Amino acid sequence: MKSKHVFILFFLIISQALFAQKDTIIGVLLDIDQKIIKKYPVALGRLSPVKVKTDKNGIFVFPDVNLLDTLFVGDKKGRNNIAIPVNGHRFITIQSLKGNFNTEYFSEPADQILRYMKQQESFRKKNSNMLNREDIVNSGCRDVTCVLRRFSGVTVSNNAIIIRGTSTLQGQATNSALIVIDGIPGGSINNVTIDDIEEISVLKDASMYGSRGANGAIVIRTRQ
């Protein structure tokens, strides 16, 4: 009987993992006076937590993650963490109270998050060249390399993608652009086919990815 219960529990855990919805979680962190909290650590996940910090707008972002996971917010030394279930929501406002955090979930972005998303979209349009699915089909290309060569100032040579007008950090092993696939940096164009791509952008200014974006970025959104 005991082994039967263990099997059922194992099945439920596996089922939850298989059917867990993945999406981007965007949240804002506020203090007790409703003011944004900048550069503050937020973690996602119990076993292998992913850690980020809020930006200058008090916003934190976790791309392509499990919406049934748990957020953890504590002090800046990573202690006294309080667990905050995501509960399948994409937009979250967390307010720091005395010894606790108050959480609100939204089906649509709150004002701070909406402003952030508009800023990001404006920044992306200003600093990128972009091809959508229709553009890619009309290009006549049969591989991703061909599509990249459609962009002005982009050179593809020996698996390196060079974006003209970007700066190479001293001591950096490669001057190839960073590959970002569905919000996750560090990918490879070899991992996607031309039929996978819904939208592809070239960013000369990819400073939002830190030092890894010094040589620009190729941002790919797949047809999920």
Residue pairs with C-beta under 8 A, 6 or more apart in sequence:
16 68
20 66
20 67
20 68
20 69
21 66
21 67
21 68
21 88
22 64
22 65
22 66
22 67
23 64
23 65
23 67
23 90
24 61
24 62
24 63
24 64
24 65
24 90
24 183
25 44
25 61
25 62
25 65
25 67
25 71
25 86
25 89
25 90
25 91
25 92
26 59
26 60
26 61
26 90
26 91
26 92
26 109
26 113
26 116
26 117
27 42
27 59
27 60
27 61
27 71
27 91
27 92
27 93
27 94
27 113
28 36
28 54
28 57
28 58
28 59
28 60
28 92
28 93
28 94
28 110
28 112
28 113
28 116
29 36
29 37
29 40
29 42
29 54
29 58
29 60
29 73
29 94
29 95
29 96
30 36
30 37
30 58
30 93
30 94
30 95
30 96
31 37
31 95
31 96
32 95
32 96
32 97
32 98
34 95
36 54
36 57
36 58
36 112
37 54
37 58
37 96
38 54
38 55
38 56
38 57
38 58
39 53
39 54
39 55
39 56
40 53
40 54
40 58
40 73
40 76
41 51
41 52
41 53
41 73
41 74
41 76
41 78
42 51
42 52
42 53
42 54
42 60
42 71
42 72
42 73
43 49
43 50
43 51
43 52
43 71
43 72
43 73
43 81
44 50
44 51
44 52
44 62
44 65
44 69
44 70
44 71
44 72
44 86
45 65
45 66
45 69
45 70
46 70
49 72
50 62
50 65
52 60
52 61
52 62
53 60
54 60
55 116
57 112
57 115
57 116
57 119
58 112
59 112
59 113
59 116
63 182
63 183
63 184
64 182
64 183
64 184
66 86
67 86
67 87
67 88
67 89
67 90
68 86
68 87
68 88
69 86
70 83
70 84
70 85
70 86
71 83
71 84
71 85
71 86
71 92
71 94
72 81
72 82
72 83
72 84
73 81
73 82
73 84
73 94
73 96
73 101
74 80
74 81
74 82
82 100
82 101
84 92
84 94
84 101
84 103
86 92
87 105
89 105
89 106
89 107
90 107
91 105
91 106
91 107
91 108
91 109
91 110
91 113
92 103
92 104
92 105
92 106
93 103
93 104
93 106
93 110
93 112
93 113
94 101
94 102
94 103
95 101
95 102
95 103
95 104
104 110
106 113
109 117
123 208
124 130
124 201
124 203
124 219
127 203
127 204
127 205
128 201
128 202
128 203
128 204
128 219
129 151
129 152
129 201
129 202
130 199
130 200
130 201
130 202
131 139
131 147
131 150
131 151
131 199
131 200
131 201
132 198
132 199
133 197
133 198
133 199
133 223
136 147
136 194
136 197
136 200
139 146
139 147
139 150
141 147
141 150
141 194
142 194
143 193
143 194
144 189
144 192
144 193
144 194
144 197
144 200
145 156
145 189
146 194
147 194
147 197
147 200
148 154
148 156
148 161
148 189
148 200
148 202
148 218
149 155
149 156
151 202
153 163
153 164
153 165
153 202
153 204
154 161
154 162
154 163
154 164
154 202
155 161
155 162
155 164
156 162
159 176
160 174
160 175
160 176
161 176
161 177
161 179
161 189
161 218
162 175
162 176
162 177
162 215
163 177
163 202
163 203
163 204
163 215
163 216
165 204
165 216
166 175
166 177
166 204
166 206
166 214
166 215
166 216
167 214
167 215
168 175
168 214
168 215
169 211
169 214
169 215
172 214
172 215
174 215
175 215
176 215
177 202
177 206
177 215
177 216
177 217
177 218
178 185
178 186
178 206
178 209
178 212
178 213
178 215
178 216
178 217
178 218
179 185
179 186
179 187
179 188
179 189
179 217
179 218
179 220
180 186
180 187
180 209
180 217
180 218
180 219
180 220
181 187
181 191
181 192
181 220
181 222
182 220
182 221
182 222
182 224
185 209
185 212
185 213
185 217
186 212
187 220
189 218
189 220
192 220
192 222
195 223
196 222
196 223
197 220
197 221
197 222
197 223
198 221
198 222
198 223
198 224
199 220
199 221
200 218
200 219
200 220
200 221
201 218
201 219
201 220
202 216
202 217
202 218
202 219
203 213
203 216
203 217
203 218
203 219
204 216
205 216
206 212
206 213
206 214
206 215
206 216
206 217
207 213
209 217
